Amino acid sequence: MKTLTVLTGTLGAVAIGVALGVLFAPLRGSETRIKITRKGHEYADYFMDGFDDMIDFVSHSIESVENGTSQLAKK
């Protein structure tokens, strides 16, 4: 229960921080939204690249295990 309270408080603080950051931003609202959208796309691309790398690594590891198992079965 305490973890949920801490998590809720942290998420609330982050939301308030974002709202205040947008309100007091030096750029106009439309420029800020464009900047936020671009950053969101950059982060999404970064995480998708990392996810693709992880999938490739796991696939390669599975193939290695399959090959090792096949060779062991032949012996």
C-alpha positions in Angstrom: 0.0 0.0 0.0 2.9 2.4 0.8 4.4 1.8 -2.6 1.2 2.8 -4.3 1.0 6.0 -2.3 4.6 6.9 -3.1 4.0 6.1 -6.8 0.9 8.2 -6.9 2.6 11.1 -5.2 5.5 10.9 -7.6 3.3 10.8 -10.7 1.3 13.7 -9.3 4.4 15.7 -8.7 5.6 15.0 -12.3 2.3 16.1 -13.7 2.4 19.3 -11.7 5.9 19.9 -12.8 5.1 19.4 -16.5 2.0 21.7 -16.2 4.1 24.5 -14.5 6.8 24.0 -17.1 4.4 24.5 -19.9 2.7 27.5 -18.2 6.0 29.3 -17.6 7.7 28.2 -20.8 9.5 31.0 -22.7 8.0 29.8 -26.1 4.5 30.3 -27.4 2.1 27.4 -26.8 2.1 26.2 -30.4 5.9 26.2 -30.5 6.0 24.3 -27.2 3.6 21.7 -28.4 5.6 21.2 -31.6 8.8 20.9 -29.5 7.1 18.3 -27.2 5.8 16.4 -30.2 9.3 16.2 -31.7 10.8 15.1 -28.5 8.1 12.4 -28.1 8.9 11.1 -31.6 12.6 11.1 -30.9 12.1 9.1 -27.6 9.7 6.7 -29.4 12.2 6.1 -32.1 15.0 5.6 -29.6 13.0 3.1 -27.6 11.8 1.3 -30.7 15.4 1.0 -31.9 16.4 -0.4 -28.5 13.4 -2.8 -28.6 14.4 -4.0 -32.1 18.0 -4.5 -30.9 16.7 -6.5 -27.9 14.5 -8.7 -30.2 17.5 -9.3 -32.5 19.6 -10.3 -29.5 17.0 -12.7 -28.1 16.4 -14.2 -31.5 20.1 -14.8 -32.0 20.4 -16.3 -28.6 17.5 -18.7 -29.3 19.0 -19.7 -32.6 22.3 -20.4 -30.8 20.6 -22.6 -28.2 18.7 -24.4 -31.0 21.9 -25.0 -32.9 23.7 -26.2 -29.8 20.9 -28.5 -28.9 20.8 -30.0 -32.4 24.5 -30.6 -32.3 24.3 -32.2 -28.9 21.4 -34.4 -30.1 23.5 -35.6 -33.1 26.2 -36.7 -30.7 
